[in-house]
């Protein structure tokens, strides 16, 4: 009975050690799952930010296009003066309505982004998008490194589990299979 009790205690100790090893394996896998999830979230956020920045660049391009249209309209008005004298003869000068329209167009044009500011802003958005992309690439590389670390960790955990099994068998002695129940208690 004493041998049986020793075997049961040893088996219980081995079971505890194997449970701890299984827990370590599960913990390592969960930590890696968190790393992967964080990377996926970063990728999604990066795509959203880049889409917003690209939309802003398109809006700037639209403003520049509108500015060009306004400048063309002003040039067209100036090229076709409609001013007349009191007798209704063309004077070669702009009419009051034309001057007013040019004033309105110039006010509208001033509210739009200037070409230098547009170029600097678009460049900033482009560089931001490039930095976001680089951050995602680096994060992906870190995930790859973490995957390799996980593989090695899981290998080490398996090695520890095998060592625990071998230590258990070794500690039971040479006559393990000739003990009461042929060592059945140890492997039940």
BELLINHU-V125003 format. One record per helix or strand. SS is the DSSP state (A for helix, B for strand). FROM is the first residue (numbers start at 0). TO is the last residue. If there is no record, write none. Layout:
{{SS/FROM/TO} {SS/FROM/TO}}
This chain:
{{A/1/78} {B/83/83} {B/89/89} {A/95/110} {A/114/171} {A/175/177} {A/179/186}}
